[in-house]
């Protein structure tokens, strides 16, 4: 499955140049609700298909303790037949997500772990992915986040002790990641991202943030935004060899519920296909 989310995980390429857009041309049945709505909803189930192979579908079911996610059960299907499942346990410390343990759904054996560290202001400073927690985690793959005086954030990705990539990003006043740029091998990337003014599905979850969203611990569906929802994303690569220049484009179309949260989403990746996401809430 080709997912643009993988770009985040491998090179931490976030996005660049966005706006507090009032453009709702891509949105239907929005009921004129926006981010000021006082109703706090929480996703109870998210279902979606593979963006390239629609016969593969996925379902995620969430359990909460108040405003905190306790557990996520993810099931994978091929033409409606259950193929596998995974269970994720969320561990909190001081109302921040410190660890997510991922288990095989059938054997209940832990198979991976995401760990997070924060500064005194509760800002994410380090995230680590551990492939085999039962054998110990050895800092094989981790990311660091440095908060600069000009408001930007520097992302650095390490593998086996060597820095693999570095990029710089910024967030807007709504807490959405809006800009990033940096080198990628012999190329330089830049991206453009636009948001709506409506409620992001996970905005009310304790421990959620824009940076936590790109860790992909909440959902594997193409839900990138935190406070608001992405409506378009374009990423461009300019390379030393111009024949290697590339660009990627995605559009997001939303149908909102009466409280201003997305309930049906269509993600279109030009040249590859569509992902349809359905969200129900508590």
N, C-alpha and C positions, 0 to 999 in steps of 0.2 A: 504494500500500500504506500503510495507516495503522498506524504503529508508535508505541507509547508512548515508545520510545527517542528519537524526535524531540524530545520535550519537553526532554530533557537537552541536546541540541545547540543548540536555539534559545534556551532561557531558563535552562539549567542548573538546572532544578528537580530536586533529588535526591529525598530521601524524608524523612519524619519519623516519630518515635515508633515504635521497634521494640523487640524483646526478644530475648534469647538463648533462643529458644523451643525446648522439648523436644517440641513437638507434631508428631507424625509421622502424624496422621490422614490427610493427603493423600498419603502415600507408600506404595509397594508394594514388596515383596521387598527390603527395605533391609538385610537380613542383620545388623542391629544394629551396623553400622560407623559410625564418626564421624570427626571431624576429627583424631583422634589416631593415625589409621592411618599406618604408616610407609612404605607403598608409594607411591612417587612416579610418577604416570602423567601423560601429556601427550596432549591431543587430536590425533589424526592425521587425522580427518575428522569434519565436522559437516554434516548435511543437515537441511533444514527446508522448510516450505511457507509461502506468503504467508498471513498471518493472516486476510485477507478473501477472497482468491481462491486457492483450493487448487490450481488448475491450474498456478500458478506455483510452482516449487520451486527450491531452491538447494543447492549443494554446495560446501563449503570444504575444501581439502586443505592440510595444514600440513607444512612441512619444518623440521627442527631442526638446530642445531649444539650438541650437548650439551643444556643446559637453555634455550638461546636459540632463539626463533623466527627463522628465516632468511627464510622465504617463505610466503605464503598465496596459493593459487589459488582464486578464487571463480568458479563457473559458474552461469549462470541458465538455467532450462528452462521451456518452456511445453508442458504435456501431454507431457513427456518429451523434447521436441525442444530441443536446445541453441540458445539465443538469443544469448548473449554470455558473455565471461569477462574477468576482471580479475586482475592479478597484483600483489601487494604485497610489497615488499622492506623488511625491518626492519633498521635501522642502529643499532648500539649504541655508546655511549661510557661507559667506566667502569661497565660492567654495567647501564647504564640505557638505555632506548630513547630515542634522540635524534631519530630521524626515521623516517617510514614513507613510502616512495615508491610511488605507485599507478600502474600501467601498464595500458593497453588490451591485452587478451589477444591480439588478432589482429594489431594493428600494432606492438605493443611500444613504443608512444609514451606517455611519462609524461603523465598527465592531472590529477593532484592530489598534494598532499603534506601530511602532518601532521608538525609539528615540536614538540619538547618541551624545556623548560628546567627545571632543578632547583636547589635550594639546596644548601648544604654538607652537609646531612643526607640528601640524596637524595630530598627531597620535591618533588613536582611544583609548580612555581610559575607556569608559563605554557605554554599550548598554542596553536598557530596552525594554521589550515587555509588552505592555498594552493590556489586553483582552477586556476592555470595556471603551474606552476613554470618552464616553458621561457621564459616572458615576464617572469619575476621575481615575487617575493613581496613585497607592499607593506603587510603588516600590516592587510589589509582585514578579517579576521575572526579574533579571538583571545580567549582567556579567561585570567584571572589567578586565582591561588589564594593566599590569605593565611591563615597559621596563627596563630590568636589564643591569648592566654595562658590562656583558659578551656578550651582544647581544641577549640574550634569552628573551622571553616574558612569563610572568606568567598569566595564565587565571584562574579566579575564578568565579564560578557560584553560585548565591544566589537565594533562594526561601523563601518568607515570613521572610526575615531578617536573615536566616540561610545559611551559606555557604554549598552548596551541593557537590561541587567538585572543585579540583584544579589541574592544569596540567601546564607543561612548554613546550614551543615550540620555534622554531627558523625559520628564513627565510633565503633564499639563496641570492646571489648577484643580482638575477633577481626579487626579491620581492615575491618569491613563498614560502609558508609555507612548510617546509621540515622536521621538526622533532617535536615530542611531546612524552611525557611519564608522567605517574602518576598513583596514586591509583584509583581503581574503586570498592568500597566496599571491599570484601575480595580478590580482584584480583589486578594485576598490568597490565596495558596495554602498548604495544609498537606497533608502526606502521611503515610501509615502503611505501614511495610514490616516484614515478618517473615521470618526465616531458619530453615532447618533446621540441624542440627548435623553435616552431612556435607561432604565435600570438594568445593569448587568446581572446575570443569574446568581452569581456568588457574592455580590456586594455586601450582603448582610452576614456572611459567615465569619465568625471570629477567627482571626489569623489569616484571612484572605488579604491579598494586596496585588498590585500590578505585577510585582516580581514573582509572587507565588503563583500567579496564573501561568507564567511562562515556564514554571517547573513541571507543568502537566501532571500534577498530583491529584487535582480535583477531577479532571475529566480528560479523556483522549479525544473527545469531539473538538471540532475547530471553533472553540470559544476562547478568544484571546483577551478581550477587554475585561476590565475589572469593574469600575463604577458604571461605565457605559459599554456600548456594543460596537464592534468594528463594522463599518459598512463598505469599505474598500481598502485594499492593500496592494501596493505595487512595489516590487523590489527590483533594482537595476544593478548590474555589474559592469563596470568599465575596466577592461583588461589591457595589459601591455600589448597583447596580440588582439587587435580589434575583432578578429574573426571569432574570438571566444566571448565577446560581449553577449550578455543575456539579460532578459527581463522576465519577471513573473507577475501575473495579475490574478487577483481574486476579488469577487464581489459577494456581498452578503445581503440577502433579502429577508426581512423580518415580518412576522405577524405577532402582534403583542396582545396580552390579555388586558383586562380592564384595569389592572393595577400598574400597567406600564412595563411589564417584564416580557421578554421574548418567549413565545410558546412554540412557534414553528419557524425554522430558519433554513434557508437554502444557500449553500456555499457553492459557488461556481468557480472552478479552476479552468481557465481557457486551455483547451486542447486535451483535457484529461477527464472531466466529468463533473458531476454534482454530488454534494453530500447534503442530505436532508436530515435535520436535527429536530426532534420533538422533545419538549421539556414539560414535565408536570411539577407542581409545587406543593409543599406543605402549607 
